[in-house]
Amino acid sequence: MGSDMKMQAMVLAAGLGTRLKPLTDTMPKAMVSVGGQPLIRRVLMRLGEAGAGRVVVNVHHFADQVKAYLAENANFGMDIRISDETGHLLDTGGGLRKAAPLFDADAPILIHNVDIMSNVSLAGFYASAASAAATLLVSERQTKRYLLFSDDMRLVGWTNVETGEVRSPYPRLDTQRCRRYAFSGIHVFSPRLFPLMEAFPEKFGIMDFYLKVCAEADIRGCLKPDLRLLDVGKLTSLAEAERFAAEGF
């Protein structure tokens, strides 16, 4: 990828936001306010600062509120395109595949959950992810569910350490020898992966896709040791989100 290539991005904003009820009984998660700004605006501003030209936003729950907000603000001067899932919520993988025609086929797509706040340099992460088919931003955050990587940070599987469940295309994977990291909800996806999605159902998760194809496609992890990241997807995170916003995240 040349340094003059314009970043393109997708904001995943179609979810029901059930963990943010009762706020999401009357608004989409994307419109929940943190630091006096809706989450959708916070993510779009960060993407704009990172150099994103075209940004696709998928919508479903109270879709008209997101559309109206963007229209009222003249798309913040950005080339924003809506991928409308009002009729059928497609999950993260199905939503990305539906949006495929809205992207330039020649540039990687930075994908960002609408409810994630972090200190990562999106421009730096995007530039570092140019060669792989997909690059997942990961951290050493403690969780029950980990992505599993080889020593050279190629994705090889997933595990739930509480239940012992393992998912991998490698039947004899030794999970004890793998590097375990938590996914951040931020990743870079090459459009050359879209053909591999053709066999998937209409609705599917992007992580299901990555775990199915990681033996044939170069899916990498990118570890940011100093990563500070917050999932604002639940009510208990809102107070911490306000602190993040006050610190300039």
Salt bridges, closest charged atoms under 4 A:
ASP25 OD1 - LYS21 NZ 2.58
ASP79 OD2 - ARG54 NE 3.50
ASP79 OD1 - ARG81 NE 3.11
ASP84 OD2 - LYS67 NZ 2.47
ASP115 OD2 - LYS29 NZ 3.09
ASP151 OD1 - ARG179 NE 3.78
ASP152 OD2 - ARG220 NH1 3.58
GLU162 OE1 - LYS144 NZ 3.74
GLU202 OE1 - HIS88 ND1 3.07
ASP208 OD1 - ARG167 NH2 2.71
ASP218 OD1 - ARG220 NE 2.53
ASP231 OD2 - ARG19 NH2 3.39
GLU247 OE1 - ARG228 NH1 2.82
